Amino acid sequence: MRNAKFRVLPSVALMVVALSSSPLCAQKGGISVDRVHSGSVLTALAELPVRDRAPASAPMYVKGQQKGSLRRGEVITVSEEQIVPTLLGDQKWVRFFRSEKLSPSSGWVLVGTRGTSSNIFDEAH
């Protein structure tokens, strides 16, 4: 009986990590992650960290240093995209630039997992 509890705990821990690593789990709306490409113009649905680089595609998932943040409602233009394989699916990170004179003027942000809708960004209108 005790061994059965041990088998369940890693699954529960993995589920908690998956839910906590996805910002705004309850956020509605969003754009299909697969539709975000270079030249896409997006609106941030919440505040999120801006990083100096995307995570490396390696056994160790290490994000770049946070160098600022995007505020809810900010509009960005995607200049580059990078797919980062993880245990929970392929994440799409994008390099962006801002049209406004805000700091940082560019950086990397997570859009979401391929094959899903982003709860972080929507198409700019």
C-alpha positions as CSV (number, residue, x, y, z in Angstrom):
1,M,0.0,0.0,0.0
2,R,2.8,2.4,0.8
3,N,4.4,1.8,-2.6
4,A,1.2,2.7,-4.3
5,K,1.3,6.2,-2.7
6,F,4.8,6.7,-4.0
7,R,3.7,5.9,-7.6
8,V,1.0,8.6,-7.4
9,L,3.1,11.4,-5.9
10,P,5.4,12.0,-8.9
11,S,2.3,12.3,-11.2
12,V,0.7,14.8,-8.8
13,A,4.0,16.7,-8.6
14,L,4.4,16.8,-12.4
15,M,0.8,18.1,-12.7
16,V,1.4,20.9,-10.1
17,V,4.6,21.9,-12.0
18,A,2.7,22.0,-15.3
19,L,-0.1,24.1,-13.9
20,S,2.2,26.5,-12.0
21,S,4.6,27.0,-15.0
22,S,1.8,28.2,-17.3
23,P,0.9,31.9,-16.5
24,L,-2.7,32.8,-16.3
25,C,-4.2,29.3,-16.5
26,A,-7.7,30.7,-16.3
27,Q,-7.1,33.5,-18.9
28,K,-9.6,33.4,-21.8
29,G,-8.9,34.3,-25.4
30,G,-5.5,34.1,-27.0
31,I,-4.0,33.2,-30.3
32,S,-3.0,29.7,-31.6
33,V,0.7,29.3,-30.7
34,D,1.3,27.8,-34.1
35,R,0.1,31.0,-35.8
36,V,2.7,33.2,-34.2
37,H,5.6,33.8,-36.6
38,S,8.1,36.5,-37.5
39,G,6.2,39.6,-38.3
40,S,3.2,38.8,-36.0
41,V,1.8,41.7,-34.0
42,L,0.6,40.6,-30.6
43,T,-1.0,42.2,-27.5
44,A,0.1,41.0,-24.1
45,L,-2.8,39.7,-22.0
46,A,-0.9,40.0,-18.7
47,E,2.3,41.2,-17.3
48,L,5.2,38.8,-18.1
49,P,8.9,38.7,-17.8
50,V,11.2,39.8,-20.7
51,R,14.4,37.7,-20.9
52,D,17.7,38.4,-22.6
53,R,17.6,35.0,-24.4
54,A,15.3,32.0,-24.9
55,P,16.1,28.7,-23.0
56,A,18.7,26.6,-24.7
57,S,17.6,23.3,-26.3
58,A,19.6,21.1,-24.0
59,P,19.1,18.6,-21.2
60,M,19.1,21.6,-18.8
61,Y,16.2,24.0,-19.2
62,V,17.7,27.4,-18.2
63,K,15.9,30.6,-19.0
64,G,17.8,33.8,-19.8
65,Q,18.1,36.6,-17.3
66,Q,15.0,38.7,-16.7
67,K,15.7,42.2,-18.0
68,G,12.3,43.8,-17.7
69,S,8.6,43.0,-18.3
70,L,5.8,43.5,-20.7
71,R,2.7,45.1,-19.3
72,R,-0.9,44.0,-20.0
73,G,-2.1,45.6,-23.2
74,E,1.3,46.3,-24.7
75,V,1.7,45.6,-28.4
76,I,4.8,43.9,-29.7
77,T,6.1,42.7,-33.1
78,V,7.7,39.3,-33.4
79,S,11.2,39.4,-35.0
80,E,12.3,35.8,-34.4
81,E,11.0,32.5,-33.0
82,Q,12.6,29.6,-31.3
83,I,11.1,26.2,-30.4
84,V,12.4,24.7,-27.1
85,P,11.6,21.0,-26.4
86,T,10.5,20.3,-22.9
87,L,9.0,17.3,-21.1
88,L,5.5,18.9,-21.3
89,G,5.7,19.8,-25.0
90,D,7.5,22.1,-27.4
91,Q,7.5,25.7,-26.1
92,K,7.5,28.6,-28.5
93,W,9.7,31.6,-27.5
94,V,9.8,34.8,-29.5
95,R,12.1,37.7,-29.8
96,F,10.2,40.9,-30.1
97,F,10.6,44.6,-30.4
98,R,8.5,47.4,-29.2
99,S,7.4,50.3,-31.3
100,E,7.1,52.5,-28.2
101,K,10.2,53.9,-26.5
102,L,10.0,51.6,-23.5
103,S,12.9,49.7,-21.9
104,P,13.8,47.1,-22.8
105,S,13.1,47.8,-26.4
106,S,13.5,44.1,-27.3
107,G,13.9,40.7,-25.7
108,W,12.5,37.1,-25.5
109,V,9.1,36.0,-24.1
110,L,7.3,32.7,-23.9
111,V,4.2,32.5,-26.1
112,G,3.1,29.0,-25.1
113,T,3.2,25.3,-26.1
114,R,2.9,24.3,-29.7
115,G,-0.5,22.8,-30.6
116,T,-2.3,25.0,-28.0
117,S,-3.8,28.4,-27.7
118,S,-1.7,31.0,-26.0
119,N,-3.2,32.4,-22.8
120,I,-0.5,35.0,-22.7
121,F,-0.9,36.8,-26.1
122,D,-3.7,37.7,-28.6
123,E,-3.5,39.2,-32.0
124,A,-3.3,43.0,-31.9
125,H,-6.4,44.7,-33.3
